[in-house]
Amino acid sequence: MNAEMGIKLGHLQSMLLFALLISIAFGFLSRRRQIDRVKYIVWSLFLFLLIGVGIGWAMYPFSY
Amino acid sequence: MADETAVPEAPPQDSRSEAMAYVIGVAGWIVPGLGHALLKMWGRAAMCFLTVGMLVILGAEMRGNLFDSAARDAFDSLGYLADLGTGTFYLLAKSVETNGADVSHAGGDYGTRFLATAGVLNLLAALHAYEAARGRKA
């Protein structure tokens, strides 16, 4: 971290961090039991990444 | 004979618990996780505080756009509303982002999303605490 420039993260790193934090919050808010929370967080994280990468690939032909 | 169509008056306890639910909802908005903490839902309180806090700090460190009340268009107004959703963490983001926003690169753009998402997530958590205080399944 550079105090002048702030944090520099790549696209994938940013997406991973975002998906992880949101999945954890959703898991804790929507489930009560620990095992259900873990399952929800893993599943939500997987879907975030799958859909994010999927949309990225779908946009690829239009990137020029 | 009593009028059966008359709506019974709500007992005073209901109005008190409804007012308490509002207080808990507002507390959850002002300080992320406080609403759940007042309900003794410690795990949820800690996670709300940490996830919203991390999103705000990361978003500000990535130099995302922190909208203010001087909105130029509808998107700015919506962004301001979303950012305000973080409650007092809005001020924290202001203090972290001393160099101002820089959305000329992807990091700053992601930072803007982090900040807006933190606000919306905190509003969702505050609403969840409000519903839990009203006795709805949470």
Backbone of each chain as ProteinMPNN parsed JSONL, in Angstrom:
{"seq_chain_A": "MNAEMGIKLGHLQSMLLFALLISIAFGFLSRRRQIDRVKYIVWSLFLFLLIGVGIGWAMYPFSY", "coords_chain_A": {"N_chain_A": [[0.845, -1.188, 0.0], [0.547, 2.192, -0.837], [0.781, 5.319, 0.504], [0.428, 7.645, -0.928], [-0.585, 6.88, -3.448], [-2.56, 5.037, -2.893], [-4.305, 1.833, -2.688], [-3.348, -0.621, -5.044], [-4.973, -2.718, -7.068], [-5.522, -5.535, -9.187], [-7.891, -6.422, -11.836], [-8.934, -9.032, -11.397], [-8.167, -9.515, -8.764], [-9.585, -7.481, -7.44], [-12.2, -8.238, -8.031], [-12.313, -10.734, -6.777], [-11.936, -10.06, -4.072], [-14.126, -8.38, -3.625], [-16.268, -10.166, -4.181], [-15.827, -12.071, -2.188], [-16.128, -10.632, 0.25], [-18.801, -9.732, 0.041], [-20.136, -12.161, -0.171], [-19.605, -13.305, 2.331], [-20.943, -11.494, 4.01], [-23.608, -11.798, 3.09], [-23.981, -14.498, 3.672], [-23.852, -14.552, 6.49], [-25.999, -12.905, 7.113], [-28.218, -14.186, 6.052], [-28.362, -16.834, 6.914], [-28.567, -19.038, 9.775], [-27.317, -21.245, 11.119], [-23.948, -22.4, 11.549], [-22.83, -24.22, 9.685], [-24.6, -24.012, 7.564], [-24.147, -21.404, 6.884], [-21.494, -21.466, 5.984], [-21.761, -23.133, 3.74], [-23.459, -21.533, 2.194], [-21.862, -19.261, 1.793], [-19.703, -20.31, 0.311], [-21.03, -21.249, -1.968], [-22.233, -18.892, -2.922], [-19.969, -17.34, -3.421], [-18.758, -18.856, -5.428], [-20.714, -18.604, -7.459], [-20.674, -15.82, -7.872], [-18.084, -15.502, -8.943], [-18.184, -17.205, -11.174], [-20.245, -16.037, -12.716], [-19.208, -13.47, -13.011], [-16.772, -13.93, -14.454], [-17.922, -15.186, -16.617], [-19.534, -13.146, -17.763], [-17.488, -11.437, -18.419], [-16.15, -12.927, -20.43], [-18.236, -13.065, -22.281], [-18.38, -10.431, -23.044], [-16.048, -10.097, -24.382], [-15.82, -10.313, -27.315], [-16.723, -7.814, -28.046], [-14.875, -5.988, -27.291], [-13.129, -4.55, -28.838]], "CA_chain_A": [[0.0, 0.0, 0.0], [1.286, 3.434, -0.912], [-0.095, 6.358, 1.061], [0.131, 8.64, -1.967], [-1.337, 6.344, -4.574], [-3.612, 4.129, -2.457], [-4.118, 0.409, -2.999], [-3.439, -0.964, -6.457], [-5.412, -4.1, -7.254], [-5.913, -5.872, -10.551], [-9.316, -6.724, -12.021], [-9.283, -10.3, -10.761], [-8.023, -9.334, -7.301], [-10.711, -6.657, -6.972], [-13.427, -9.037, -8.124], [-12.233, -11.765, -5.737], [-12.127, -9.412, -2.776], [-15.52, -7.926, -3.598], [-17.139, -11.341, -4.094], [-15.613, -12.714, -0.885], [-16.737, -9.81, 1.307], [-20.263, -9.73, -0.103], [-20.616, -13.516, 0.13], [-19.565, -13.472, 3.794], [-22.037, -10.698, 4.594], [-24.878, -12.454, 2.74], [-24.047, -15.759, 4.407], [-24.155, -14.293, 7.903], [-27.317, -12.29, 7.263], [-29.347, -15.012, 5.61], [-28.377, -18.18, 7.522], [-28.312, -19.038, 11.224], [-26.365, -22.278, 11.548], [-22.604, -22.188, 10.988], [-22.613, -25.067, 8.505], [-25.401, -23.423, 6.481], [-23.458, -20.165, 6.473], [-20.308, -21.828, 5.189], [-22.251, -23.619, 2.441], [-23.994, -20.384, 1.453], [-20.742, -18.396, 1.404], [-18.956, -20.975, -0.764], [-21.882, -21.289, -3.162], [-22.384, -17.513, -3.394], [-18.665, -16.937, -3.968], [-18.608, -19.571, -6.692], [-21.602, -18.001, -8.454], [-20.145, -14.482, -8.17], [-16.919, -15.628, -9.825], [-18.625, -17.818, -12.434], [-21.009, -15.055, -13.496], [-18.28, -12.382, -13.354], [-15.89, -14.374, -15.541], [-18.808, -15.457, -17.76], [-19.889, -11.868, -18.401], [-16.237, -10.958, -19.023], [-15.943, -13.639, -21.692], [-19.307, -12.691, -23.206], [-18.086, -9.075, -23.54], [-14.756, -10.093, -25.065], [-15.893, -9.993, -28.748], [-17.072, -6.397, -28.261], [-13.905, -5.168, -26.581], [-12.282, -3.804, -29.783]], "C_chain_A": [[0.882, 1.24, 0.0], [0.354, 4.564, -0.457], [-0.496, 7.392, 0.009], [-0.863, 8.106, -2.995], [-2.497, 5.441, -4.157], [-3.302, 2.701, -2.859], [-4.261, 0.196, -4.496], [-3.809, -2.435, -6.569], [-5.782, -4.311, -8.709], [-7.402, -6.169, -10.622], [-9.723, -7.973, -11.245], [-9.209, -10.192, -9.242], [-9.212, -8.548, -6.735], [-11.994, -7.471, -6.956], [-13.458, -10.093, -7.02], [-12.549, -11.193, -4.358], [-13.584, -8.989, -2.59], [-16.456, -9.117, -3.371], [-17.029, -12.001, -2.72], [-16.327, -11.941, 0.236], [-18.268, -9.844, 1.244], [-20.831, -11.108, 0.245], [-20.645, -13.758, 1.63], [-20.732, -12.722, 4.446], [-23.385, -11.359, 4.316], [-25.057, -13.741, 3.555], [-24.448, -15.548, 5.856], [-25.548, -13.706, 8.094], [-28.453, -13.273, 6.983], [-29.406, -16.402, 6.237], [-28.021, -18.102, 9.001], [-27.225, -20.01, 11.627], [-25.04, -22.105, 10.815], [-22.402, -22.971, 9.687], [-23.394, -24.519, 7.299], [-24.74, -22.148, 5.959], [-22.275, -20.477, 5.576], [-20.725, -22.287, 3.796], [-22.719, -22.45, 1.574], [-22.862, -19.495, 0.933], [-19.976, -19.012, 0.233], [-19.75, -20.948, -2.065], [-22.025, -19.888, -3.775], [-21.088, -17.013, -4.05], [-18.443, -17.577, -5.338], [-19.456, -18.924, -7.788], [-21.142, -16.599, -8.852], [-19.024, -14.59, -9.207], [-17.323, -16.189, -11.183], [-19.316, -16.779, -13.314], [-20.102, -13.892, -13.923], [-17.389, -12.749, -14.521], [-16.719, -14.635, -16.806], [-19.17, -14.184, -18.506], [-18.65, -11.278, -19.08], [-15.967, -11.614, -20.37], [-16.999, -13.252, -22.72], [-19.046, -11.312, -23.812], [-16.847, -9.04, -24.414], [-14.857, -9.736, -26.565], [-16.16, -8.516, -29.028], [-16.033, -5.445, -27.661], [-13.023, -4.34, -27.525], [-12.922, -2.504, -30.215]], "O_chain_A": [[1.851, 1.321, 0.754], [-0.741, 4.723, -0.995], [-1.597, 7.94, 0.042], [-1.833, 8.769, -3.361], [-3.34, 5.109, -4.991], [-2.199, 2.388, -3.308], [-5.157, 0.744, -5.137], [-3.02, -3.303, -6.194], [-6.283, -3.409, -9.381], [-8.094, -6.171, -9.604], [-10.725, -7.976, -10.53], [-10.068, -10.706, -8.526], [-9.767, -8.9, -5.694], [-12.773, -7.412, -6.006], [-14.497, -10.322, -6.401], [-13.321, -11.764, -3.588], [-14.186, -9.214, -1.539], [-17.318, -9.087, -2.493], [-18.033, -12.439, -2.158], [-17.036, -12.525, 1.056], [-18.94, -9.968, 2.268], [-21.881, -11.209, 0.88], [-21.593, -14.346, 2.148], [-21.416, -13.253, 5.32], [-24.217, -11.466, 5.217], [-26.144, -14.027, 4.058], [-25.284, -16.278, 6.39], [-26.206, -13.967, 9.102], [-29.516, -13.199, 7.6], [-30.419, -17.087, 6.099], [-27.274, -17.222, 9.429], [-26.318, -19.661, 12.382], [-24.996, -21.724, 9.645], [-21.868, -22.443, 8.712], [-22.914, -24.558, 6.166], [-24.77, -21.854, 4.764], [-22.076, -19.84, 4.542], [-20.128, -21.887, 2.796], [-22.418, -22.384, 0.382], [-22.892, -19.035, -0.208], [-19.64, -18.316, -0.726], [-19.206, -20.658, -3.131], [-21.948, -19.724, -4.992], [-21.114, -16.355, -5.09], [-17.999, -16.922, -6.28], [-18.983, -18.718, -8.906], [-21.209, -16.229, -10.024], [-19.012, -13.874, -10.208], [-16.863, -15.711, -12.22], [-19.015, -16.655, -14.502], [-20.206, -13.391, -15.043], [-17.256, -11.979, -15.472], [-16.28, -14.345, -17.918], [-19.122, -14.143, -19.735], [-18.736, -10.699, -20.163], [-15.6, -10.943, -21.334], [-16.691, -13.126, -23.905], [-19.436, -11.046, -24.949], [-16.615, -8.057, -25.118], [-14.057, -8.934, -27.046], [-15.859, -8.022, -30.114], [-16.28, -4.245, -27.539], [-12.246, -3.507, -27.058], [-12.339, -1.762, -31.005]]}, "seq_chain_B": "MADETAVPEAPPQDSRSEAMAYVIGVAGWIVPGLGHALLKMWGRAAMCFLTVGMLVILGAEMRGNLFDSAARDAFDSLGYLADLGTGTFYLLAKSVETNGADVSHAGGDYGTRFLATAGVLNLLAALHAYEAARGRKA", "coords_chain_B": {"N_chain_B": [[-74.096, -5.245, 23.335], [-70.982, -5.962, 21.934], [-69.321, -4.194, 19.306], [-68.438, -6.045, 16.629], [-67.072, -5.455, 14.361], [-65.351, -3.504, 14.897], [-62.008, -2.327, 14.994], [-59.617, -3.674, 17.08], [-57.835, -1.868, 19.573], [-54.322, -1.397, 19.396], [-52.211, -2.934, 21.746], [-50.278, -1.081, 24.191], [-47.711, -2.084, 24.461], [-47.023, -3.102, 21.975], [-46.703, -0.83, 20.358], [-44.53, 0.229, 21.639], [-42.556, -1.694, 21.22], [-42.431, -1.548, 18.496], [-41.438, 1.029, 18.132], [-38.974, 0.629, 19.308], [-37.913, -1.134, 17.484], [-37.567, 0.554, 15.29], [-35.612, 2.259, 16.343], [-33.511, 0.446, 16.594], [-33.112, -0.227, 13.911], [-32.291, 2.267, 12.856], [-30.013, 2.677, 14.4], [-28.445, 0.595, 13.451], [-28.002, 1.517, 10.903], [-26.549, 3.892, 11.328], [-24.2, 3.111, 12.753], [-22.553, 0.521, 11.424], [-23.603, -2.751, 12.11], [-24.378, -2.229, 14.711], [-27.114, -2.381, 15.175], [-27.661, -5.145, 15.132], [-26.027, -5.851, 17.237], [-27.347, -4.685, 19.397], [-29.438, -6.39, 19.514], [-28.244, -8.573, 20.455], [-27.099, -10.267, 18.609], [-24.361, -11.348, 18.027], [-22.473, -12.452, 16.19], [-23.454, -11.731, 13.659], [-23.439, -8.979, 13.998], [-20.683, -8.429, 14.272], [-19.75, -9.296, 11.785], [-21.14, -7.614, 10.0], [-20.07, -5.142, 10.714], [-17.354, -5.565, 10.124], [-17.296, -6.361, 7.352], [-18.604, -4.22, 6.023], [-16.978, -2.148, 6.911], [-14.466, -2.928, 5.848], [-15.019, -2.838, 3.102], [-15.509, -0.111, 2.79], [-13.029, 1.051, 3.584], [-11.245, -0.154, 1.771], [-12.404, 0.737, -0.645], [-12.057, 3.509, -0.405], [-9.266, 3.652, -0.186], [-8.609, 2.722, -2.681], [-9.172, 4.86, -4.101], [-11.773, 5.459, -4.908], [-14.813, 6.993, -6.166], [-16.277, 9.117, -3.986], [-19.327, 10.181, -3.468], [-20.833, 13.436, -3.106], [-23.155, 15.874, -1.677], [-23.5, 17.71, -3.686], [-24.806, 17.062, -6.297], [-24.563, 16.359, -9.771], [-26.05, 15.019, -11.642], [-28.644, 12.457, -12.006], [-27.406, 10.029, -11.499], [-25.285, 10.717, -9.868], [-26.72, 11.556, -7.643], [-27.943, 9.157, -6.857], [-25.65, 7.705, -6.293], [-24.71, 9.176, -4.149], [-26.724, 8.718, -2.278], [-26.381, 5.955, -1.956], [-23.773, 5.903, -0.905], [-24.205, 7.282, 1.465], [-25.491, 5.366, 2.864], [-23.665, 3.995, 4.369], [-23.562, 5.189, 6.789], [-21.946, 6.468, 9.624], [-19.546, 5.663, 8.645], [-19.201, 6.897, 6.282], [-17.998, 9.288, 6.836], [-15.6, 8.292, 7.735], [-14.588, 7.243, 5.346], [-14.238, 9.632, 3.973], [-12.192, 10.735, 5.49], [-10.148, 8.936, 5.036], [-9.744, 9.054, 2.299], [-7.893, 11.22, 1.367], [-6.613, 12.282, -0.81], [-8.487, 12.619, -2.739], [-10.798, 11.452, -5.318], [-9.883, 9.132, -7.944], [-10.713, 8.116, -10.818], [-9.617, 7.459, -13.179], [-8.332, 5.165, -13.722], [-8.724, 1.547, -13.555], [-8.749, 0.696, -10.871], [-9.723, 2.846, -9.301], [-12.294, 2.979, -10.296], [-13.322, 0.511, -9.492], [-13.146, 0.998, -6.775], [-15.147, 2.918, -6.422], [-17.393, 1.315, -6.767], [-17.071, -0.408, -4.613], [-17.467, 1.319, -2.453], [-20.131, 2.189, -2.851], [-21.452, -0.255, -2.718], [-20.907, -1.013, -0.108], [-22.503, 0.803, 1.288], [-25.12, 0.105, 0.432], [-25.203, -2.507, 1.285], [-25.019, -2.132, 4.036], [-27.426, -0.823, 4.51], [-29.157, -2.892, 3.92], [-28.469, -4.665, 5.968], [-29.252, -3.138, 8.178], [-31.997, -3.04, 7.764], [-32.529, -5.719, 8.055], [-31.933, -6.065, 10.768], [-33.924, -4.454, 11.827], [-36.227, -5.86, 11.054], [-35.786, -8.224, 12.45], [-35.965, -7.252, 15.04], [-38.627, -6.686, 15.126], [-39.641, -9.119, 15.38], [-39.886, -10.754, 13.249], [-38.944, -13.622, 11.308], [-35.527, -14.133, 11.281]], "CA_chain_B": [[-73.266, -6.155, 22.542], [-69.809, -5.269, 21.394], [-69.236, -4.083, 17.849], [-67.401, -7.003, 16.213], [-66.295, -4.948, 13.229], [-64.382, -2.493, 15.366], [-60.617, -2.793, 15.049], [-59.128, -3.527, 18.449], [-56.671, -0.989, 19.723], [-53.071, -2.119, 19.631], [-51.721, -2.734, 23.104], [-49.158, -0.14, 24.246], [-46.435, -2.782, 24.34], [-46.723, -3.246, 20.558], [-46.175, 0.433, 19.831], [-43.197, 0.407, 22.224], [-41.6, -2.579, 20.539], [-42.286, -1.025, 17.125], [-40.516, 2.163, 18.249], [-37.651, 0.05, 19.587], [-37.433, -1.702, 16.218], [-37.082, 1.698, 14.505], [-34.343, 2.696, 16.946], [-32.497, -0.558, 16.245], [-32.835, -0.065, 12.476], [-31.506, 3.499, 12.658], [-28.69, 2.445, 15.014], [-27.725, -0.263, 12.514], [-27.57, 2.333, 9.766], [-25.537, 4.873, 11.752], [-22.961, 2.354, 12.993], [-22.772, -0.827, 10.891], [-23.541, -3.85, 13.077], [-24.897, -1.843, 16.024], [-28.488, -2.884, 15.285], [-27.598, -6.554, 15.517], [-25.406, -5.925, 18.562], [-28.393, -4.383, 20.378], [-30.289, -7.589, 19.595], [-27.336, -9.631, 20.941], [-26.708, -11.169, 17.511], [-22.968, -10.904, 17.996], [-21.795, -12.876, 14.954], [-23.921, -10.871, 12.561], [-22.973, -7.619, 14.276], [-19.259, -8.344, 13.954], [-19.553, -9.442, 10.336], [-21.612, -6.388, 9.339], [-19.082, -4.101, 10.988], [-16.097, -5.853, 9.43], [-17.423, -6.355, 5.892], [-18.886, -2.851, 5.563], [-15.767, -1.376, 7.173], [-13.422, -3.267, 4.877], [-15.411, -2.32, 1.784], [-15.334, 1.35, 2.819], [-11.6, 1.394, 3.626], [-10.664, -0.541, 0.477], [-12.926, 1.647, -1.674], [-11.415, 4.82, -0.247], [-7.839, 3.489, -0.505], [-8.501, 2.548, -4.134], [-9.529, 6.186, -4.604], [-13.088, 5.452, -5.551], [-15.541, 8.257, -6.117], [-17.179, 9.256, -2.839], [-20.219, 11.254, -3.916], [-21.302, 14.379, -2.076], [-24.518, 16.374, -1.905], [-23.527, 18.554, -4.89], [-24.997, 16.118, -7.403], [-24.712, 16.97, -11.087], [-27.122, 14.306, -12.346], [-29.351, 11.447, -11.2], [-26.463, 8.987, -11.074], [-24.559, 11.275, -8.714], [-27.643, 11.545, -6.495], [-28.071, 7.763, -6.421], [-24.367, 7.354, -5.689], [-24.646, 9.84, -2.843], [-27.621, 7.966, -1.386], [-25.733, 4.671, -1.653], [-22.633, 6.168, -0.012], [-24.741, 7.662, 2.782], [-25.929, 4.137, 3.52], [-22.635, 3.492, 5.284], [-23.701, 5.885, 8.071], [-20.765, 7.234, 10.056], [-18.383, 5.238, 7.864], [-19.048, 7.871, 5.192], [-16.991, 10.241, 7.333], [-14.344, 7.54, 7.753], [-14.106, 7.203, 3.956], [-13.769, 11.003, 3.675], [-10.904, 10.981, 6.155], [-9.129, 8.064, 4.423], [-9.498, 9.477, 0.92], [-7.458, 12.619, 1.463], [-6.14, 12.76, -2.113], [-9.605, 12.721, -3.664], [-11.054, 10.292, -6.176], [-9.17, 9.024, -9.215], [-11.365, 7.03, -11.555], [-9.012, 7.37, -14.514], [-7.866, 3.787, -13.889], [-9.724, 0.553, -13.115], [-8.791, 0.624, -9.408], [-10.625, 3.876, -8.802], [-13.645, 2.597, -10.687], [-13.709, -0.548, -8.555], [-13.316, 1.635, -5.47], [-16.481, 3.537, -6.41], [-18.37, 0.217, -6.562], [-16.885, -0.894, -3.236], [-18.087, 2.284, -1.533], [-21.588, 2.156, -3.023], [-21.93, -1.556, -2.239], [-20.842, -0.977, 1.357], [-23.689, 1.533, 1.736], [-26.342, -0.675, 0.184], [-25.113, -3.68, 2.175], [-25.331, -1.691, 5.401], [-28.874, -0.578, 4.57], [-29.779, -4.22, 3.972], [-28.235, -5.193, 7.323], [-30.089, -2.357, 9.103], [-33.363, -3.512, 7.536], [-32.568, -7.066, 8.642], [-31.993, -5.876, 12.222], [-35.26, -3.912, 12.104], [-37.185, -6.971, 10.928], [-35.528, -9.142, 13.565], [-36.484, -6.603, 16.248], [-40.09, -6.769, 15.078], [-40.026, -10.5, 15.64], [-39.938, -11.551, 12.023], [-37.886, -14.629, 11.252], [-34.292, -13.561, 10.718]], "C_chain_B": [[-72.123, -5.389, 21.88], [-69.826, -5.273, 19.875], [-68.08, -4.971, 17.348], [-66.556, -6.492, 15.065], [-65.237, -3.932, 13.654], [-62.98, -3.096, 15.447], [-60.107, -2.612, 16.475], [-57.906, -2.635, 18.51], [-55.426, -1.803, 20.01], [-52.628, -1.891, 21.065], [-50.501, -1.84, 23.109], [-47.804, -0.81, 24.048], [-46.014, -2.913, 22.882], [-46.103, -1.978, 19.991], [-44.771, 0.691, 20.377], [-42.169, -0.456, 21.505], [-41.388, -2.141, 19.095], [-41.306, 0.153, 17.137], [-39.095, 1.667, 18.494], [-37.045, -0.524, 18.298], [-36.886, -0.596, 15.306], [-35.72, 2.164, 15.016], [-33.219, 1.743, 16.558], [-32.115, -0.443, 14.77], [-31.95, 1.145, 12.213], [-30.097, 3.344, 13.242], [-27.827, 1.592, 14.079], [-27.247, 0.495, 11.294], [-26.423, 3.262, 10.179], [-24.185, 4.197, 12.011], [-23.196, 0.929, 12.509], [-22.595, -1.901, 11.969], [-24.157, -3.521, 14.427], [-26.325, -2.361, 16.245], [-28.505, -4.331, 15.746], [-26.981, -6.713, 16.916], [-26.443, -5.642, 19.651], [-29.346, -5.565, 20.558], [-29.503, -8.808, 20.091], [-27.056, -10.69, 19.879], [-25.251, -10.836, 17.199], [-22.246, -11.254, 16.705], [-22.164, -11.983, 13.783], [-23.429, -9.438, 12.755], [-21.508, -7.459, 13.864], [-19.025, -8.41, 12.452], [-20.018, -8.212, 9.568], [-20.566, -5.289, 9.495], [-17.823, -4.317, 10.144], [-16.243, -5.762, 7.911], [-17.697, -4.943, 5.362], [-17.638, -1.985, 5.767], [-14.667, -1.654, 6.164], [-13.743, -2.741, 3.485], [-15.178, -0.81, 1.718], [-13.846, 1.716, 2.751], [-10.924, 1.037, 2.289], [-11.107, 0.419, -0.632], [-12.256, 3.005, -1.614], [-9.926, 4.739, -0.6], [-7.619, 3.309, -2.005], [-8.877, 3.833, -4.874], [-10.8, 6.162, -5.447], [-13.784, 6.782, -5.371], [-16.515, 8.243, -4.934], [-18.072, 10.463, -3.133], [-20.595, 12.179, -2.761], [-22.66, 14.94, -2.477], [-24.625, 17.254, -3.151], [-23.632, 17.671, -6.123], [-25.209, 16.866, -8.72], [-25.806, 16.287, -11.896], [-27.709, 13.225, -11.438], [-28.397, 10.371, -10.69], [-25.645, 9.441, -9.865], [-25.432, 11.225, -7.46], [-27.792, 10.136, -5.951], [-26.784, 7.297, -5.743], [-24.225, 7.948, -4.3], [-25.522, 9.096, -1.83], [-26.99, 6.637, -0.974], [-24.58, 4.877, -0.673], [-23.095, 6.537, 1.393], [-25.208, 6.447, 3.578], [-24.908, 3.582, 4.488], [-22.685, 4.194, 6.648], [-22.45, 6.678, 8.412], [-19.503, 6.817, 9.282], [-18.17, 6.12, 6.633], [-17.96, 8.876, 5.575], [-15.613, 9.58, 7.389], [-13.741, 7.511, 6.347], [-13.552, 8.571, 3.55], [-12.376, 11.24, 4.269], [-9.792, 10.116, 5.55], [-8.735, 8.594, 3.047], [-9.087, 10.95, 0.875], [-7.023, 13.183, 0.112], [-7.256, 12.9, -3.141], [-9.722, 11.49, -4.549], [-10.185, 10.316, -7.424], [-9.747, 7.833, -9.964], [-10.819, 6.919, -12.982], [-8.428, 5.984, -14.766], [-8.877, 2.844, -13.242], [-9.862, 0.515, -11.599], [-9.77, 1.619, -8.807], [-12.081, 3.552, -9.107], [-14.179, 1.489, -9.776], [-13.971, 0.051, -7.173], [-14.684, 2.288, -5.333], [-17.542, 2.481, -6.133], [-18.285, -0.308, -5.128], [-17.622, 0.02, -2.253], [-19.617, 2.229, -1.617], [-22.153, 0.842, -2.477], [-21.918, -1.609, -0.717], [-22.092, -0.296, 1.913], [-24.954, 0.718, 1.591], [-26.37, -1.907, 1.1], [-25.473, -3.294, 3.616], [-26.822, -1.388, 5.554], [-29.63, -1.902, 4.666], [-29.645, -4.819, 5.378], [-29.108, -4.458, 8.346], [-31.55, -2.792, 8.984], [-33.559, -4.899, 8.158], [-32.696, -6.97, 10.169], [-33.375, -5.359, 12.63], [-36.306, -5.026, 12.08], [-37.025, -7.959, 12.083], [-36.088, -8.565, 14.861], [-38.007, -6.655, 16.3], [-40.593, -8.192, 15.291], [-40.203, -11.348, 14.403], [-38.781, -12.528, 12.023], [-36.646, -14.034, 10.596], [-33.128, -14.517, 10.929]], "O_chain_B": [[-72.313, -4.299, 21.339], [-70.283, -6.226, 19.244], [-66.91, -4.691, 17.605], [-65.467, -7.005, 14.807], [-64.357, -3.558, 12.88], [-62.797, -4.222, 15.908], [-60.163, -1.507, 17.016], [-57.058, -2.647, 17.617], [-55.461, -2.772, 20.768], [-52.668, -0.76, 21.549], [-49.749, -1.828, 22.134], [-46.866, -0.198, 23.538], [-44.827, -2.85, 22.562], [-45.121, -2.025, 19.251], [-43.928, 1.282, 19.702], [-41.057, -0.012, 21.218], [-40.309, -2.332, 18.533], [-40.449, 0.261, 16.26], [-38.133, 2.215, 17.955], [-35.843, -0.417, 18.053], [-35.872, -0.782, 14.634], [-34.803, 2.428, 14.239], [-32.113, 2.174, 16.232], [-30.94, -0.548, 14.418], [-30.986, 1.07, 11.451], [-29.118, 3.813, 12.662], [-26.63, 1.836, 13.934], [-26.214, 0.164, 10.714], [-25.439, 3.396, 9.452], [-23.15, 4.666, 11.537], [-23.967, 0.196, 13.128], [-21.57, -1.951, 12.649], [-24.434, -4.426, 15.214], [-26.695, -2.732, 17.359], [-29.268, -4.7, 16.639], [-27.369, -7.599, 17.677], [-26.426, -6.277, 20.705], [-29.974, -5.722, 21.605], [-30.025, -9.922, 20.14], [-26.809, -11.854, 20.195], [-24.952, -10.135, 16.232], [-21.486, -10.44, 16.18], [-21.306, -11.54, 13.019], [-23.049, -8.768, 11.795], [-21.138, -6.492, 13.2], [-18.202, -7.672, 11.91], [-19.377, -7.804, 8.598], [-20.223, -4.598, 8.536], [-17.298, -3.385, 9.533], [-15.404, -5.151, 7.248], [-17.098, -4.521, 4.374], [-17.283, -1.186, 4.9], [-14.01, -0.731, 5.68], [-12.861, -2.258, 2.774], [-14.704, -0.295, 0.705], [-13.447, 2.575, 1.965], [-10.14, 1.817, 1.75], [-10.297, 0.856, -1.449], [-11.925, 3.588, -2.646], [-9.386, 5.645, -1.235], [-6.578, 3.692, -2.539], [-8.896, 3.88, -6.104], [-10.882, 6.752, -6.524], [-13.398, 7.595, -4.532], [-17.457, 7.451, -4.9], [-17.634, 11.611, -3.057], [-20.664, 11.764, -1.604], [-23.24, 14.535, -3.484], [-25.731, 17.517, -3.622], [-22.681, 17.543, -6.895], [-25.929, 17.863, -8.78], [-26.425, 16.92, -12.751], [-27.332, 13.092, -10.274], [-28.56, 9.864, -9.581], [-25.354, 8.656, -8.963], [-24.962, 10.901, -6.37], [-27.773, 9.928, -4.738], [-26.824, 6.581, -4.743], [-23.692, 7.313, -3.39], [-25.124, 8.872, -0.687], [-27.051, 6.239, 0.189], [-24.429, 4.113, 0.281], [-22.469, 6.161, 2.384], [-25.308, 6.493, 4.804], [-25.253, 2.771, 5.348], [-21.937, 3.836, 7.558], [-21.955, 7.46, 7.6], [-18.511, 7.545, 9.273], [-17.103, 6.098, 6.019], [-17.123, 9.257, 4.757], [-14.594, 10.219, 7.127], [-12.542, 7.725, 6.172], [-12.53, 8.66, 2.871], [-11.509, 11.853, 3.646], [-8.628, 10.515, 5.55], [-7.562, 8.588, 2.674], [-9.837, 11.806, 0.407], [-7.055, 14.394, -0.103], [-7.0, 13.26, -4.29], [-8.865, 10.607, -4.533], [-9.797, 11.381, -7.904], [-9.327, 6.693, -9.768], [-11.467, 6.363, -13.869], [-8.068, 5.66, -15.898], [-9.758, 3.265, -12.492], [-10.964, 0.323, -11.084], [-10.548, 1.28, -7.916], [-12.977, 3.807, -8.303], [-15.332, 1.522, -9.347], [-14.912, -0.348, -6.487], [-15.308, 2.228, -4.274], [-18.475, 2.714, -5.365], [-19.304, -0.614, -4.508], [-18.308, -0.448, -1.344], [-20.307, 2.224, -0.597], [-23.21, 0.832, -1.846], [-22.818, -2.186, -0.106], [-22.673, -0.763, 2.893], [-25.767, 0.647, 2.512], [-27.419, -2.291, 1.617], [-26.15, -4.045, 4.318], [-27.411, -1.663, 6.6], [-30.614, -2.017, 5.397], [-30.59, -5.405, 5.905], [-29.641, -5.075, 9.269], [-32.254, -2.899, 9.988], [-34.616, -5.205, 8.71], [-33.471, -7.705, 10.782], [-33.926, -5.774, 13.65], [-37.155, -5.121, 12.967], [-38.01, -8.463, 12.623], [-36.625, -9.301, 15.689], [-38.603, -6.665, 17.377], [-41.796, -8.44, 15.37], [-40.614, -12.506, 14.479], [-37.757, -12.291, 12.663], [-36.714, -13.497, 9.49], [-32.003, -14.219, 10.527]]}, "name": "protein", "num_of_chains": 2, "seq": "MNAEMGIKLGHLQSMLLFALLISIAFGFLSRRRQIDRVKYIVWSLFLFLLIGVGIGWAMYPFSYMADETAVPEAPPQDSRSEAMAYVIGVAGWIVPGLGHALLKMWGRAAMCFLTVGMLVILGAEMRGNLFDSAARDAFDSLGYLADLGTGTFYLLAKSVETNGADVSHAGGDYGTRFLATAGVLNLLAALHAYEAARGRKA"}
